[in-house]
Amino acid sequence: MKRNGSGLTQLIVVLILTMVVVPVVQGGSSDRIQNILPTHNKTLEGEPLAAASSDSVYSLTPDWESSSPHYSTGGAFADFNNDDWLDFIVSDGNDMGQGHVRLYMNDGDGHLPTEATWESADIAYNGHLDVADINGDGWCDVAVSYLGTGSSLGPIARVYMNNNGVLSSAPSWTANIIGNAFGVDFGDMNNDGRPDLAIATGWSYNSYHYHTYAYLNTDGSYGSTPSWQSADQNIYMSVLWVDADDDGWLDLAGIADGTQTQIYRNLGGILETTASWYSTDSANQFGIMLTAGDVTGDGIRELFATDNTQLGGDGYFKQYTGLSTGFFETTHSWGYYGDYGSAVALSDVNGDNLLDLATGAWWFSTNLFLNQGTGLPSSPSWSSTYETVVEKIVFGNIGPSFCEQVFTEQFTAVGDRQLFYLPHRQIQGINSVICDGVTLETSEYTSSRDEGWVTIYTDPQQSLEVTYRYSVSQDMAVTNWDPDIGNYLYYNNIINDTLPQFDHTTYSGSDLECEGSLSGEDITPGATIQGSFTVSNSGDPGSLLNWEVLSHPDWGTWTFTPSSGTGLPSGETITVQVDVIVPDEQNTQYQGIVLLINSDKTADCGEIPVMLKTPYQSLQQSRLFRYPIVLEHLRSIACIFQKPLS
């Protein structure tokens, strides 16, 4: 597929497959295809995940560093000029010095400049920032908090609007409240499909106290006064919109200095003014940042928090496990001592469909905890060589190779629900949102690329369909509150090390699309799984596609028929038959990716996800295959069907 007329290829992966289970004796490995993608299997009980080396995900030193160092605080990836490449925006400044808001625009070939492409005309003692399309015109806007100093106060937040790809040089809106604020977060408090703005106020180094505030979005702008404020006046360092009780409304969590982490429940579009949930193990914390996501594999989000010892906290990064009844445990179930802990972020960095945790601290390394299948390890899986004053960690595919998938997620209407979480977070962007067959305007929905949710202005009567772009190659950026070094970018080596670069601007010709997945449960150890996927050429009329299977998971024995092809005409499709002999191990989950490429343009790639599970009692189950009726029942529960994209 072409993107924006520039000739960029785009991959669509649709998940659909029929599968047959045949018990056979395991054979030797196929030597036709070299495995170049680290893939993983995990044991369901008792044994650790056998994952790829953590060093293979990121280099120990950054691949890019911004020049002309500044005090940097906030950071985000977003596409500011709608060229389908993520850019990097940073708020420079802190309580030590003022700075500009600076934007590093992707050159359209997967590289960021070391000098900012754009900077704000004003300077300020900036705090963190967030990005959303405030006025629904299809262009990302930016909100920045005002940290200030003990004596320098200012409007607690400012907004820079995007004018067809160019941010306004001066703030387009400022909050009417004068004070200190460190965190901002866009959410949708009333489910009208417009981003509302929450602001965490206060500063630990002075005696001023404020409320926590939210400004409702009205027809694409914010009023002069807040629409909501908390009853308390805690010193909140960060706020996070998250549906903590899974009722279809975003609740507001706040992490503070000198008091517990708290959550204000959203009651049908109205936030309670006194929090109804709070942690019980962090009354003296110096908490700075929150994030939420499912790391235990039960489909329920966990809450992650930082604590910092500088002002009396215990210094632990903490996981509050999500409860099936809603909200979270009040004491942390996992922790790691980070001393001056300052940043947390969740992302699937190694492509195993499990969220991993990144942490940062002041004057320490950035750490990565690779998910073991049911949770996080007790010590880091990866640590950066450089120790910096980490403020923000962000994920997304910057480049240099383009490897992006398009997914369509269909949601069935449930009551009056207007909030939906996508299967992926840190998405590249949303292509379309279709409610009951009608394509919504960009002013009728909003989303969070970091947290992976979408809200729409009305409740679907039948279904909602969200088509979005996601990349398994999650690059990592780190902002540094150190005026002697720049901000860092680490390229994800899993994809970028395997795919050579090419000039996207001159691309034309064939375009690879592949459709399929291989997934199932209760697969007999040693059985042969038979399935298929399709390869299509959606390129220019008259083009011919040459393609090949470049890699497959490093477990089992794989056979593809055919494993490559030449001269596939535009608009035509070929079916590839797959046979894989599953390793002879019980109680094991096998995951990975089959990678296909356009042989003439190898950055035009496609992925077929694989996930197979073997049962506890392989011998007993293998006997079931002697009985056709039982076998057919087993097949029916083993296959997982997913609807193809329209």
For each residue, the residues with C-beta under 8 A, 3 or more apart:
1: 9 10 11 12 406 511 513 538
2: 5 6 7 8 9 10 511
3: 6 7 8 9 10 84
4: 8 82 83 84
5: 2
6: 2 3 83 108 504 505 507
7: 2 3 504 505 506 507 508
8: 2 3 4 84 402 504 507
9: 1 2 3 402 504 507 511 512 598 601 603 604
10: 1 2 3 404 406 469 511
11: 1 403 404 405 406 512 513 514 604 605 606 607
12: 1 405 406 513 515 645
13: 405 406 407 514 515 516 517 606 607 608 609
14: 408 515 516 642 644 645
15: 516 517 609 642 644
16: 515 516 517 641 642 643 644
17: 516 517 518 519 531 532 533 639 641
18: 531 532 639
19: 518 520 529 530 531 635 638 639
20: 529 530 531 635
21: 520 523 524 527 528 529 530 625 631 634 635 638
22: 527 528 529 530
23: 524 526 527 528 622 625
24: 27 526 527 528 581
25: 526
26: 526 557 581 582 583 584
27: 24 557 581
28: 557
29: 557 558
30: 33 557 558 559
31:
32: 563
33: 30 549 550 551 552 558 560 563
34: 550 551
35: 39 551 552 553 554
36: 498 550 551 595
37: 351 494 495 498 551 592 593 595
38: 51 52 53 56 350 351 494
39: 35 52 351 352 553 554 555 591 592 593 610
40: 49 50 51 52 350 352 591 592
41: 49 50 553 555 583 588 589 590 591 592
42: 49 50 51 352 372 373 588 589 591
43: 46 47 48 49 50 373 587 588 589
44: 373 374 587 588 589 613
45: 587
46: 43
47: 43
48: 43 372 377
49: 40 41 42 43 370 371 372 373
50: 40 41 42 43
51: 38 40 42 54 350 352 370 372 381
52: 38 39 40 56 57 350 494
53: 38 56
54: 51 57 350 368 370 381 382
55: 58 59 60 382
56: 38 52 53 493 494 497
57: 52 54 349 350 368 370 382 492 493 494
58: 55 349 368 382 384 476 490 491 492 493
59: 55 62 63 490 491 493
60: 55 382 383 384 385
61: 384 385 386
62: 59 65 384 386 478 488 489 490
63: 59 489 490 491
64: 111 112 114 488 489 491
65: 62 114 485 486 487 488 489
66: 69 90 104 112 114 115 116 486 487
67: 114 115 486
68: 115 486
69: 66 72 480 482 483 484 485 486
70: 92 93 97 99 100 102 483
71: 92 93 94 96 97 99 481 482 483
72: 69 75 90 91 92 99 391 479 480 481 487
73: 90 91 92 93 94 126 127 128 147 391 392 479 481
74: 90 91 126 127 128 129 130 144 145 391 392 479
75: 72 88 89 90 91 129 391 392 394 477 478 479 487
76: 88 89 129 130 131 142 392 394 450
77: 86 87 88 394 395 396 398 426 449 477
78: 86 87 89 131 140 449
79: 82 83 84 85 86 87 140 428 429
80: 87 89 103 105 139 140 162 165 167
81: 87 105 165
82: 4 79 138 139 165
83: 4 6 79 106 108
84: 3 4 8 79 428 429 469
85: 79 106 108 110 398 399
86: 77 78 79 106 396 397 398 428
87: 77 78 79 80 81 103 104 105 106 112 117
88: 75 76 77 103 104 106 112 394 398 477 487 489
89: 75 76 78 80 101 102 103 104 129 131 142
90: 66 72 73 74 75 101 102 103 104 116 479 487
91: 72 73 74 75 99 101 102 126 127 128 129 144
92: 70 71 72 73 99 100 101 102 126
93: 70 71 73 97 98 99 100 123 124 125 126 147
94: 71 73 97 99 125 126 127 147 481
95: 125 147 148 149 150 203 205
96: 71 483
97: 70 71 93 94 125 483
98: 93 123 124 125 126
99: 70 71 72 91 92 93 94 102 123 124 126
100: 70 92 93 116 119 120 122 123
101: 89 90 91 92 119 120 126 129 142 144 160 167
102: 70 89 90 91 92 99 116 118 119 120
103: 80 87 88 89 90 116 117 118 119 167
104: 66 87 88 89 90 112 113 116 117
105: 80 81 87 112 113 117 118
106: 83 85 86 87 88 110 111 112 398 399
107: 110 111 112 113
108: 6 83 85 504 505
109: 399 400 501 503 504 505
110: 85 106 107 398 399 400 401 402 501
111: 64 106 107 398 399 400
112: 64 66 87 88 104 105 106 107 398 489
113: 104 105 107 116 117
114: 64 65 66 67 486
115: 66 67 68
116: 66 90 100 102 103 104 113 119
117: 87 103 104 105 113
118: 102 103 105 166 167
119: 100 101 102 103 116
120: 100 101 102 123 160 167 169 170 171
121: 169 170
122: 100 169 170 171
123: 93 98 99 100 120
124: 93 98 99 144 146 154 158
125: 93 94 95 97 98 146 147 148 149 152 154
126: 73 74 91 92 93 94 98 99 101 129 144 145 146 147
127: 73 74 91 94 144 145 146 147 181 182 183 184
128: 73 74 91 144 145 182 183 184 238 391 392
129: 74 75 76 89 91 101 126 142 143 144 145 184
130: 74 76 142 143 184 185 186 197
131: 76 78 89 140 141 142 143 186
132: 140 141 143 186 195 446 448
133: 136 137 138 139 140 141 162 195 442 446
134: 141 143 159 161 194 195 217 220 221 222
135: 141 161 220 221 443
136: 133 194 220 441 442 443 444
137: 133 162 220 442 443
138: 82 133 442
139: 80 82 133 162 163 164 165
140: 78 79 80 131 132 133 162
141: 131 132 133 134 135 159 160 161 162 167 172
142: 76 89 101 129 130 131 159 160 162 167
143: 129 130 131 132 134 157 158 159 184 186 197
144: 74 91 101 124 126 127 128 129 157 158 159 160 184
145: 74 126 127 128 129 156 157 181 182 183 184 199 200
146: 124 125 126 127 154 155 156 157 158 180 181
147: 73 93 94 95 125 126 127 180 181 182 203
148: 95 125 152 153 154 179 180 203
149: 95 125 152 206
150: 95 203 205 206
151: 206
152: 125 148 149
153: 148 178 179 180 208
154: 124 125 146 148 178 179
155: 146 158 174 175 176 177 178
156: 145 146 175 177 178 179 180 181 199 201 210 213
157: 143 144 145 146 174 175 181 184 197 199
158: 124 143 144 146 155 171 173 174 175
159: 134 141 142 143 144 171 172 173 174 197 222
160: 101 120 141 142 144 167 168 170 171 172
161: 134 135 141 167 168 172 173
162: 80 133 137 139 140 141 142 165 166 167 168
163: 139 166 167 168
164: 139
165: 80 81 82 139 162
166: 118 162 163
167: 80 101 103 118 120 141 142 160 161 162 163
168: 160 161 162 163 171 172
169: 120 121 122
170: 120 121 122 160
171: 120 122 158 159 160 168 174
172: 141 159 160 161 168
173: 158 159 161 221 222
174: 155 157 158 159 171
175: 155 156 157 158 199 213 215 222 226
176: 155 224 225
177: 155 156 201 210 213 226
178: 153 154 155 156
179: 148 153 154 156 201 202 208 210
180: 146 147 148 153 156 201 202 203 206 208 210
181: 127 145 146 147 156 157 184 199 200 201 202 210
182: 127 128 145 147 200 202 203 236 237 238 288
183: 127 128 145 199 200 236 237 238 239 289
184: 127 128 129 130 143 144 145 157 181 197 198 199 200 239
185: 130 197 198 200 238 239 240 241
186: 130 131 132 143 195 196 197 198 241 446 448
187: 195 196 198 241 250 252 448
188: 191 192 193 194 195 196 241 250 419 446 455
189: 196 198 214 216 227 228 241 250 252 266 269 271
190: 196 216 269
191: 188 248 249 269 418 419 455 456 457
192: 188 217 455 457
193: 188 418 440 443 444 445 446 455 456 457 458
194: 134 136 188 217 218 220 443 446 457
195: 132 133 134 186 187 188 217 446
196: 186 187 188 189 190 214 215 216 217 227
197: 130 143 157 159 184 185 186 214 215 217 222
198: 184 185 186 187 189 212 213 214 239 241 252
199: 145 156 157 175 181 183 184 212 213 214 215 239
200: 145 181 182 183 184 185 212 236 237 238 239 254
201: 156 177 179 180 181 210 211 212 213 235 236
202: 179 180 181 182 208 209 210 233 234 235 236 237 256 257
203: 95 147 148 150 180 182 206 208 235
204: 235 237 257 258 286 311
205: 95 150
206: 149 150 151 180 203
207:
208: 153 179 180 202 203
209: 202 233 234 235
210: 156 177 179 180 181 201 202 213 233
211: 201 229 230 231 232 233
212: 198 199 200 201 229 230 232 234 236 239 252 254 264
213: 156 175 177 198 199 201 210 226 228 229 230
214: 189 196 197 198 199 226 227 228 229 252 271
215: 175 196 197 199 222 223 226 227
216: 189 190 196 222 223 227 228
217: 134 192 194 195 196 197 220 221 222
218: 194 221 222 223
219:
220: 134 135 136 137 194 217 443
221: 134 135 173 217 218
222: 134 159 173 175 197 215 216 217 218
223: 215 216 218 227
224: 176
225: 176
226: 175 177 213 214 215 229
227: 189 196 214 215 216 223
228: 189 213 214 216 270 271 273
229: 211 212 213 214 226 273
230: 211 212 213 233 234 254 264 273 274 275
231: 211 273 274
232: 211 212 274 275
233: 202 209 210 211 230
234: 202 209 212 230 254 256 258 259 262
235: 201 202 203 204 209 256 257 258 259
236: 182 183 200 201 202 212 239 254 255 256
237: 182 183 200 202 204 255 256 257 287 288 289
238: 128 182 183 185 200 254 255 287 288 289 290
239: 183 184 185 198 199 200 212 236 252 253 254 255 290
240: 185 252 253 254 255 290 291 292 451
241: 185 186 187 188 189 198 250 251 252 253 448 451
242: 250 251 253 263 292 301 303 451
243: 246 247 248 249 250 251 301 419 421 453
244: 251 253 263 265 277 292 301 303 326 327 328
245: 251 265 326 327
246: 243 300 326
247: 243 266 326
248: 191 243 414 415 416 417 418 419
249: 191 243 266 267 268 269 419
250: 187 188 189 241 242 243 266 419 453 455
251: 241 242 243 244 245 263 264 265 266 271
252: 187 189 198 212 214 239 240 241 263 264 266 271
253: 239 240 241 242 244 261 262 263 264 290 292 303
254: 200 212 230 234 236 238 239 240 261 262 263 264 275 290
255: 236 237 238 239 240 261 285 287 288 289 290 305 306
256: 202 234 235 236 237 259 260 261 262 285 287
257: 202 204 235 237 285 286 287 311
258: 204 234 235 283 284 285 286 311 312
259: 234 235 256 262 283 285
260: 256 278 279 280 282 283 285
261: 253 254 255 256 278 279 282 285 287 290 303 305 320
262: 234 253 254 256 259 275 277 278 279
263: 242 244 251 252 253 254 275 276 277 278 327
264: 212 230 251 252 253 254 271 272 273 274 275 276
265: 244 245 251 271 272 275 276 277
266: 189 247 249 250 251 252 269 270 271 272
267: 249 270 271 272
268: 249
269: 189 190 191 249 266
270: 228 266 267
271: 189 214 228 251 252 264 265 266 267
272: 264 265 266 267 275 276
273: 228 229 230 231 264
274: 230 231 232 264
275: 230 232 254 262 263 264 265 272 278
276: 263 264 265 272
277: 244 262 263 265 327 328 330
278: 260 261 262 263 275 330
279: 260 261 262 282 305 320 330 331 332
280: 260 283 330 331
281: 318 330 331 332
282: 260 261 279 285 287 305 307 313 314 318
283: 258 259 260 280
284: 258 312 313 314
285: 255 256 257 258 259 260 261 282 305 307 308 312 313 314
286: 204 257 258 307 308 309 310 311 312 313
287: 237 238 255 256 257 261 282 290 305 306 307 308 313
288: 182 237 238 255 306 308 341 342 343
289: 183 237 238 255 305 306 342 343 344
290: 238 239 240 253 254 255 261 287 303 304 305 306 344
291: 240 303 304 344 345 346 451
292: 240 242 244 253 301 302 303 304 346 451
293: 301 302 304 346 355 425 451
294: 297 298 299 300 301 302 322 355
295: 302 319 346 354 355 357 371 375 376
296: 300 302 321 322 374 375
297: 294 354 373 374
298: 294 322 324
299: 294
300: 246 294 296 322 323 324
301: 242 243 244 292 293 294 322
302: 292 293 294 295 296 319 320 321 322 328
303: 242 244 253 261 290 291 292 319 320 322 328
304: 290 291 292 293 317 318 319 320 344 346 357
305: 255 261 279 282 285 287 289 290 317 318 320 332 344
306: 255 287 288 289 290 317 318 338 341 342 343 344 359
307: 282 285 286 287 313 314 315 316 317 318 338 341
308: 285 286 287 288 311 313 315 339 340 341 342 361 362
309: 286 312 313 314 315 339 340
310: 286 313 340 362
311: 204 257 258 286 308
312: 258 284 285 286 309
313: 282 284 285 286 287 307 308 309 310 341
314: 282 284 285 307 309
315: 307 308 309 337 338 339 340 341
316: 307 332 335 336 337 338 341
317: 304 305 306 307 335 336 338 341 344 357 359
318: 281 282 304 305 306 307 332 334 335
319: 295 302 303 304 332 333 334 335 376
320: 261 279 302 303 304 305 328 329 330 331 332 333
321: 296 302 328 329 333 334
322: 294 296 298 300 301 302 303 327 328
323: 300 326 327 328 329
324: 298 300
325:
326: 244 245 246 247 323
327: 244 245 263 277 322 323
328: 244 277 302 303 320 321 322 323
329: 320 321 323 332 333
330: 277 278 279 280 281 320
331: 279 280 281 320
332: 279 281 305 316 318 319 320 329 335
333: 319 320 321 329
334: 318 319 321 375 376
335: 316 317 318 319 332
336: 316 317 359 367 369 378 379 380
337: 315 316
338: 306 307 315 316 317 341 359 361 364 367
339: 308 309 315 361 364
340: 308 309 310 315 361 362 363 364
341: 288 306 307 308 313 315 316 317 338 344 359 360 361
342: 288 289 306 308 360 361 362 389 390 391
343: 288 289 306 358 359 360 361 390 391 392 393
344: 289 290 291 304 305 306 317 341 357 358 359 360 393
345: 291 357 358 393 394 395 450
346: 291 292 293 295 304 355 356 357 358 425
347: 355 356 358 395 425 426 474 476
348: 351 352 353 354 355 356 424 472 474
349: 57 58 356 358 368 370 395 474 476 492
350: 38 40 51 52 54 57 356 370 494
351: 37 38 39 348 472 494 495 593
352: 39 40 42 51 348 371 591
353: 348 591 609 611
354: 295 297 348 371 373
355: 293 294 295 346 347 348 371 425
356: 346 347 348 349 350 368 369 370 371 376 381
357: 295 304 317 344 345 346 368 369 371 376
358: 343 344 345 346 347 349 366 367 368 369 393 395 476
359: 306 317 336 338 341 343 344 366 367 368 369 380 393
360: 341 342 343 344 364 366 367 388 390 391 392 393 478
361: 308 338 339 340 341 342 343 364 390
362: 308 310 340 342 389 390 481
363: 340 387 388 389
364: 338 339 340 360 361 387 388 390
365: 383 384 385 386 387
366: 358 359 360 383 384 388 390 393 476 478
367: 336 338 358 359 360 380 382 383 384
368: 54 57 58 349 356 357 358 359 380 381 382 383
369: 336 356 357 358 359 376 377 380 381
370: 49 51 54 57 349 350 356 377 381 382
371: 49 295 352 354 355 356 357 375 376
372: 42 48 49 51 375 376 377
373: 42 43 44 49 297 354 589
374: 44 296 297
375: 295 296 334 371 372
376: 295 319 334 356 357 369 371 372
377: 48 369 370 372 380 381
378: 336
379: 336
380: 336 359 367 368 369 377 383
381: 51 54 356 368 369 370 377
382: 54 55 57 58 60 367 368 370
383: 60 365 366 367 368 380
384: 58 60 61 62 365 366 367 387 388 478 488 490
385: 60 61 365
386: 61 62 365 485 488
387: 363 364 365 384
388: 360 363 364 366 384 478 480 482 485 488
389: 342 362 363 480 481 482
390: 342 343 360 361 362 364 366 393 478 479 480 481
391: 72 73 74 75 128 342 343 360 479 480 481
392: 73 74 75 76 128 343 360 478 479
393: 343 344 345 358 359 360 366 390 476 477 478
394: 75 76 77 88 345 450 476 477
395: 77 345 347 349 358 426 450 474 475 476 477
396: 77 86 426 428 449 471 474 475
397: 86 402 403 404 428 471 473 474 475 492
398: 77 85 86 88 106 110 111 112 475 477 489 491
399: 85 106 109 110 111 402 475 491 496
400: 109 110 111 491 496 501
401: 110 473 495 496 499 500 501 603
402: 8 9 110 397 399 504 603
403: 11 397 471 472 473 495 499 603 605
404: 10 11 397 428 469 470 471
405: 11 12 13 469 470 471 472 606 607
406: 1 10 11 12 13 431 467 468 469 645
407: 13 422 423 424 467 468 469 470 645
408: 14 465 466 467 645 646
409: 420 422 423 465 466 467 468
410: 463 464 465 643
411: 414 420 460 463 464 465 466
412: 462 463
413: 417 459 460 461 462 463 464
414: 248 411 417
415: 248 459
416: 248 459
417: 248 413 414 420 459
418: 191 193 248 455 456 457 458 459
419: 188 191 243 248 249 250 453 454 455
420: 409 411 417 453 454 455 456 464 466
421: 243 452 453 454
422: 407 409 425 427 452 453 454 466 468
423: 407 409 452
424: 348 407 427 452 468 470
425: 293 346 347 355 422 449 450 451 452
426: 77 347 395 396 449 450 452 470 474
427: 422 424 430 447 449 452 468 469 470
428: 79 84 86 396 397 404 449 468 469 470 471
429: 79 84 449 468 469
430: 427 433 445 447 454 466 467 468 469
431: 406 467 468 469
432: 439 440 465 466 467
433: 430 439 440 444 445 454 456 464 465 466 467
434: 437 438 439 440 464 465 466 467
435: 438 440 456 458 460 463 464 465
436: 460 461 462 463 464
437: 434 462
438: 434 435
439: 432 433 434
440: 193 432 433 434 435 444 445 456 457
441: 136 444
442: 133 136 137 138 445
443: 135 136 137 193 194 220
444: 136 193 433 440 441 456 457 458
445: 193 430 433 440 442 454 455 456 457
446: 132 133 186 188 193 194 195 454 455
447: 427 430 453 454 455
448: 132 186 187 241 451 452 453
449: 77 78 396 425 426 427 428 429 452
450: 76 345 394 395 425 426
451: 240 241 242 291 292 293 425 448
452: 421 422 423 424 425 426 427 448 449
453: 243 250 419 420 421 422 447 448
454: 419 420 421 422 430 433 445 446 447 466
455: 188 191 192 193 250 418 419 420 445 446 447
456: 191 193 418 420 433 435 440 444 445 459 460 464
457: 191 192 193 194 418 440 444 445
458: 193 418 435 444
459: 413 415 416 417 418 456
460: 411 413 435 436 456 463 464
461: 413 436
462: 412 413 436 437
463: 410 411 412 413 435 436 460
464: 410 411 413 420 433 434 435 436 456 460
465: 408 409 410 411 432 433 434 435 646
466: 408 409 411 420 422 430 432 433 434 454
467: 406 407 408 409 430 431 432 433 434 645
468: 406 407 409 422 424 427 428 429 430 431
469: 10 84 404 405 406 407 427 428 429 430 431
470: 404 405 407 424 426 427 428
471: 396 397 403 404 405 428 474 495
472: 348 351 403 405 494 495 593 607
473: 397 401 403 492 494 495 496
474: 347 348 349 395 396 397 426 471 492
475: 395 396 397 398 399 489 490 491 492 496
476: 58 347 349 358 366 393 394 395 489 490 492
477: 75 77 88 393 394 395 398 487 488 489 490
478: 62 75 360 366 384 388 390 392 393 487 488 489 490
479: 72 73 74 75 90 390 391 392 487
480: 69 72 388 389 390 391 485 486 487 488
481: 71 72 73 94 362 389 390 391
482: 69 71 388 389 485
483: 69 70 71 96 97
484: 69
485: 65 69 386 388 480 482
486: 65 66 67 68 69 114 480
487: 65 66 72 75 88 90 477 478 479 480
488: 62 64 65 384 386 388 477 478 480
489: 62 63 64 65 88 112 398 475 476 477 478
490: 58 59 62 63 384 475 476 477 478
491: 58 59 63 64 398 399 400 475 496
492: 57 58 349 397 473 474 475 476 495 496
493: 56 57 58 59 496 497
494: 37 38 52 56 57 350 351 472 473 497 498
495: 37 351 401 403 471 472 473 492 498 499
496: 399 400 401 473 475 491 492 493 499
497: 56 493 494
498: 36 37 494 495 550 551 595
499: 401 403 495 496 597 602 603 605
500: 401 602 603
501: 109 110 400 401 603
502: 507 601 602 603
503: 109 506 507
504: 6 7 8 9 108 109 402 507 603
505: 6 7 108 109
506: 7 503
507: 6 7 8 9 502 503 504 601
508: 7 539 540 543
509: 539 540 543 600 601
510: 537 539 540 543 544 545 546 568 570 598 600 601 604
511: 1 2 9 10 537 538 539 540 543 545 598 604
512: 9 11 535 536 537 545 547 596 597 598 604 605 606
513: 1 11 12 535 536 537 538 606
514: 11 13 533 534 535 536 596 606 607 608
515: 12 13 14 16 533 534 536 644
516: 13 14 15 16 17 531 532 533 534 608
517: 13 15 16 17 533 608 609 610 611 642
518: 17 19 529 531 533 578 580 594 608 609 610 611 612
519: 17 609 610 611 612 639 640
520: 19 21 523 529 611 612 613 638 639 640
521: 612 613 615 637 638 640
522: 613 614 615 621 634 637 638
523: 21 520 527 529 582 612 613 614 615 638
524: 21 23 527 582 614 615 618 621 622 625
525: 582 583 584 585 586 588 614 618
526: 23 24 25 26 581 582 583 584 618
527: 21 22 23 24 523 524 581 582
528: 21 22 23 24 579 580 581 582
529: 19 20 21 22 518 520 523 578 579 580 581 582 612
530: 19 20 21 22 577 578 579
531: 17 18 19 20 516 518 577 578
532: 17 18 516 575 576 577 578
533: 17 514 515 516 517 518 575 576 578 594 608
534: 514 515 516 573 574 575 576
535: 512 513 514 545 547 565 568 573 574 576 596 606
536: 512 513 514 515 568 571 572 573 574
537: 510 511 512 513 543 544 545 568 569 570 571 572
538: 1 511 513 570 571
539: 508 509 510 511 543 545 570
540: 508 509 510 511 543 570
541: 570 571
542: 570
543: 508 509 510 511 537 539 540 569 570
544: 510 537 566 567 568 569 570
545: 510 511 512 535 537 539 565 567 568 569 570 598
546: 510 564 565 566 567 568 598 599 600
547: 512 535 564 565 568 596 597 598 599
548: 563 564 565 596 597 599
549: 33 552 560 563 564 576 594 595 596
550: 33 34 36 498 595 596 597 602 605
551: 33 34 35 36 37 498 593 594 595
552: 33 35 549 558 560 592 594 595
553: 35 39 41 556 558 590 591 592 593 594 610
554: 35 39 592
555: 39 41 583 590 592
556: 553 580 581 582 583 590
557: 26 27 28 29 30 580 581
558: 29 30 33 552 553 578 579 580
559: 30 578 579 580
560: 33 549 552 563 576 577 578
561: 576 577 579
562: 565 574 576
563: 32 33 548 549 560 576
564: 546 547 548 549 599
565: 535 545 546 547 548 562 568 574
566: 544 546 599
567: 544 545 546
568: 510 535 536 537 544 545 546 547 565 572 574
569: 537 543 544 545 572
570: 510 537 538 539 540 541 542 543 544 545
571: 536 537 538 541
572: 536 537 568 569
573: 534 535 536
574: 534 535 536 562 565 568
575: 532 533 534
576: 532 533 534 535 549 560 561 562 563
577: 530 531 532 560 561
578: 518 529 530 531 532 533 558 559 560 594
579: 528 529 530 558 559 561
580: 518 528 529 556 557 558 559 610
581: 24 26 27 526 527 528 529 556 557
582: 26 523 524 525 526 527 528 529 556 590 612 614
583: 26 41 525 526 555 556 588 590
584: 26 525 526 618
585: 525 588 614
586: 525 614 615 616 617 618
587: 43 44 45 614 615 616
588: 41 42 43 44 525 583 585 613 614
589: 41 42 43 44 373 611 612 613 614
590: 41 553 555 556 582 583 610 611 612 613 614
591: 39 40 41 42 352 353 553 609 610 611 612
592: 37 39 40 41 552 553 554 555 609 610
593: 37 39 351 472 551 553 607 608 609 610
594: 518 533 549 551 552 553 578 607 608 610
595: 36 37 498 549 550 551 552 605 606 607
596: 512 514 535 547 548 549 550 605 606 607 608
597: 499 512 547 548 550 602 604 605 606
598: 9 510 511 512 545 546 547 601 602 604 605
599: 546 547 548 564 566 602
600: 509 510 546
601: 9 502 507 509 510 598 604
602: 499 500 502 550 597 598 599 605
603: 9 401 402 403 499 500 501 502 504
604: 9 11 510 511 512 597 598 601
605: 11 403 499 512 550 595 596 597 598 602
606: 11 13 405 512 513 514 535 595 596 597
607: 11 13 405 472 514 593 594 595 596
608: 13 514 516 517 518 533 593 594 596
609: 13 15 353 517 518 519 591 592 593
610: 39 517 518 519 553 580 590 591 592 593 594
611: 353 517 518 519 520 589 590 591
612: 518 519 520 521 523 529 582 589 590 591
613: 44 520 521 522 523 588 589 590
614: 522 523 524 525 582 585 586 587 588 589 590 618
615: 521 522 523 524 586 587 618 621
616: 586 587
617: 586 620 621
618: 524 525 526 584 586 614 615 621 622
619: 622 623
620: 617 623 624
621: 522 524 615 617 618 624 625 634
622: 23 524 618 619 625
623: 619 620 626
624: 620 621 627 630 631 634
625: 21 23 524 621 622 630 631 634
626: 623
627: 624 630 631
628: 631 632
629: 632 633
630: 624 625 627 633 634
631: 21 624 625 627 628 634 635
632: 628 629 635 636
633: 629 630 636 637
634: 21 522 621 624 625 630 631 637 638
635: 19 20 21 631 632 638 639
636: 632 633 639
637: 521 522 633 634
638: 19 21 520 521 522 523 634 635
639: 17 18 19 519 520 635 636
640: 519 520 521
641: 16 17
642: 14 15 16 517
643: 16 410
644: 14 15 16 515
645: 12 14 406 407 408 467
646: 408 465
